[in-house]
Amino acid sequence: MEGGGTPPNGVEWDDDSHFYVDPDGRIWIPDGAVDLQQRICVIAHQGASGHRRIAATTKSVSDKFVWKTLSTDVEAFVCACLHCLCIDGDMVPCPLGSTLHAEKPNELIHFDWLSMPMTKSGQKQVLVVKDDMSGFVQLSATESADAAATAQRLMMWFTTFGCVDTWVSDGGSHFKNEVIEKVRRLVGAHHHITTAYSPWANGTVE
C-alpha cells in the first residue's frame, strides 16, 4: 500500500478486500500515504459531495477509512478549500488605510445622520457634525435626512466657525450627491468618503 508503514494493533489483512482493515471493517491508510489521504478528502468533500462542512466530511471519511491524524487532516483540508472560502462565512471588513485626523480646530469635520424618535414638530433626523481636533459637536434636527438638509446644516457650521478644508463622511446618498458636491466646490474643500462597511474610518462620529 502507498506510504508503507506498520499496521497498528487491531488492524489486520483482509483477504476478501485485499486491504488492511480495523475491527469495524474500515480500511487502514498508512500515515505516510499523504497523497492518498488527500485524494480521499477530495472525494468526501468536493464534487458530488457538495463541499460539506467539517463534521459531515469527517464522518464520510471515517465511516470507510482510518488513520492516526484523520480528524485533524480532514479539518485542515476543509478549512483550506478555496471554493468554500469564496462563498462561506460572514462579510469580512477590509480596512484600506489610516483614519484622517486634524492638527488644529476646524481643519477637519466628521458628519453623519442619526435617527431619533419623532418630535411633536415632526423632526426625527439629527445631523451630527463633529470637529476632529476639539471634539466640539453640533446637532441639527430636521424632518428628513436628504441632500438639501445636509447642505443647509453644513453651511450653518461654515457660517459660524468658517469653512473647513476636509470633510469625512460615509457614502450615503445624502452625502454623496450633486448638491453636496456643489457645496464642496464652492468652499474649496476635500470630501473624504469612507470605505463601505468600515464605520471605524469615521469612528469619531459613528
VOGU-3710 file (C-alpha; in Angstrom, 3 decimals, decimal comma):
1> megggtppng> 0,000/0,000/0,000  1,119/3,564/-0,737  3,121/5,109/2,112  4,087/1,792/3,700  4,321/1,621/7,474  3,397/-0,966/10,035  -0,310/-1,514/10,723  -1,318/-0,556/14,283  -2,764/-3,026/16,766  -6,152/-4,348/15,726
11> vewdddshfy> -5,574/-3,760/12,026  -5,287/-6,954/10,004  -5,073/-8,018/6,395  -8,399/-8,909/4,789  -8,123/-11,475/2,007  -11,516/-10,635/0,527  -10,950/-6,870/0,083  -7,151/-7,074/-0,168  -6,814/-4,206/2,329  -5,708/-3,829/5,912
21> vdpdgriwip> -8,872/-3,216/7,940  -9,683/-2,434/11,563  -12,259/-4,372/13,663  -15,030/-2,118/12,244  -14,097/-3,053/8,686  -12,621/0,363/7,888  -9,657/0,470/5,534  -6,385/1,484/7,206  -4,399/4,198/5,416  -0,693/4,425/6,361
31> dgavdlqqri> 0,395/7,686/7,967  2,919/8,250/5,205  0,354/7,923/2,406  -0,358/11,663/2,369  -1,311/11,796/-1,313  -3,843/9,012/-0,853  -5,264/10,719/2,220  -5,668/13,930/0,207  -7,481/12,097/-2,598  -9,881/10,564/-0,092
41> cviahqgasg> -10,581/14,034/1,355  -11,255/15,395/-2,139  -13,811/12,677/-2,880  -15,503/13,036/0,516  -15,690/16,846/0,422  -15,848/18,060/-3,175  -17,631/17,204/-6,404  -20,856/15,280/-5,898  -20,373/15,603/-2,130  -21,280/19,266/-2,409
51> hrriaattks> -18,486/20,798/-0,305  -19,808/19,590/3,019  -18,640/21,075/6,298  -16,011/19,630/8,619  -18,227/17,302/10,667  -20,013/15,832/7,653  -16,790/15,373/5,692  -15,046/13,788/8,678  -17,911/11,330/9,155  -17,888/10,418/5,467
61> vsdkfvwktl> -14,165/9,644/5,585  -14,144/7,905/8,981  -17,046/5,643/8,013  -14,805/3,912/5,439  -11,207/4,739/6,361  -8,970/5,132/9,381  -5,570/6,711/10,038  -3,967/8,328/13,053  -4,482/12,029/12,178  -7,724/11,641/10,213
71> stdveafvca> -9,795/14,242/12,098  -7,159/16,981/12,061  -6,259/16,272/8,428  -9,879/16,497/7,273  -10,439/19,720/9,250  -7,334/21,305/7,713  -8,416/20,213/4,233  -11,944/21,665/4,562  -10,668/24,933/6,085  -8,257/25,353/3,157
81> clhclcidgd> -10,837/24,641/0,430  -10,769/27,659/-1,903  -14,350/27,199/-3,080  -15,644/27,179/0,500  -13,559/30,235/1,395  -15,112/32,172/-1,507  -18,720/31,616/-0,505  -18,658/30,758/3,200  -18,565/32,894/6,316  -19,605/36,443/7,116
91> mvpcplgstl> -18,597/39,643/5,426  -15,022/40,485/6,402  -14,309/44,192/6,649  -11,058/45,210/4,959  -9,562/48,459/6,210  -7,678/50,134/3,352  -5,817/52,934/5,078  -5,336/55,114/8,154  -8,039/57,364/9,611  -7,829/61,071/8,820
101> haekpnelih> -7,267/63,445/11,757  -6,785/67,188/12,190  -3,887/69,133/13,703  -5,874/72,245/14,569  -9,528/73,172/15,241  -11,897/73,457/12,281  -9,420/71,797/9,945  -11,415/68,564/9,591  -15,021/67,679/10,426  -16,850/64,364/10,578
111> fdwlsmpmtk> -20,592/64,199/9,997  -23,338/61,592/9,938  -27,106/61,352/10,291  -28,690/59,943/13,449  -32,275/58,677/13,563  -34,259/59,579/16,684  -37,867/59,225/17,865  -40,086/61,755/16,115  -40,742/65,003/17,981  -44,118/66,754/18,167
121> sgqkqvlvvk> -42,974/69,033/15,348  -42,175/66,050/13,088  -38,386/66,138/13,376  -36,768/62,725/13,599  -33,351/63,080/11,968  -30,285/64,726/13,538  -27,155/65,688/11,627  -24,136/65,229/13,882  -21,191/67,423/12,876  -18,040/66,984/14,948
131> ddmsgfvqls> -14,769/68,897/14,869  -11,998/66,314/14,827  -9,453/68,310/16,818  -11,542/69,859/19,593  -14,330/67,297/19,738  -16,944/70,056/19,568  -20,282/68,720/18,271  -23,148/70,492/16,529  -26,538/68,751/16,463  -29,167/69,880/13,950
141> atesadaaat> -32,627/68,316/13,894  -34,754/68,045/10,764  -37,660/66,109/9,318  -35,660/64,166/6,728  -32,052/63,207/6,069  -31,537/64,347/2,487  -29,014/66,264/0,434  -30,680/69,657/0,905  -30,868/69,301/4,686  -27,232/68,174/4,810
151> aqrlmmwftt> -26,053/71,121/2,718  -28,055/73,604/4,790  -26,629/72,382/8,078  -23,068/72,281/6,778  -23,474/75,905/5,716  -24,671/76,698/9,258  -21,356/75,342/10,549  -19,352/77,289/7,979  -21,235/80,490/8,773  -20,470/80,125/12,490
161> fgcvdtwvsd> -16,935/78,730/12,501  -15,614/79,263/8,972  -15,100/76,889/6,063  -13,458/73,546/6,725  -10,759/72,129/4,457  -11,551/68,427/4,895  -14,844/66,611/5,417  -15,238/62,953/6,364  -18,482/61,012/5,939  -19,790/57,684/4,701
171> ggshfknevi> -21,062/57,224/1,157  -24,775/57,531/1,890  -26,932/59,147/-0,786  -27,485/62,192/1,445  -23,715/62,821/1,418  -22,602/61,586/-1,980  -24,648/63,652/-4,440  -24,527/66,677/-6,737  -25,811/69,118/-4,116  -23,046/68,320/-1,629
181> ekvrrlvgah> -20,520/68,299/-4,458  -21,536/71,856/-5,403  -21,102/72,987/-1,791  -17,694/71,313/-1,680  -16,571/73,095/-4,833  -17,956/76,390/-3,535  -15,844/76,314/-0,371  -12,868/74,513/-1,941  -12,918/71,553/0,446  -11,881/67,917/0,137
191> hhittayspw> -14,674/65,422/0,869  -13,318/62,058/2,008  -15,822/59,205/1,601  -15,030/56,311/3,931  -14,812/52,718/2,729  -18,096/50,819/2,694  -18,758/48,625/5,748  -15,901/50,320/7,640  -17,590/52,521/10,259  -14,353/52,854/12,234
201> angtve> -12,981/55,006/9,392  -15,450/57,666/10,563  -15,335/56,409/14,121  -15,088/59,776/15,856  -18,713/60,492/14,888  -20,046/56,955/14,487
//
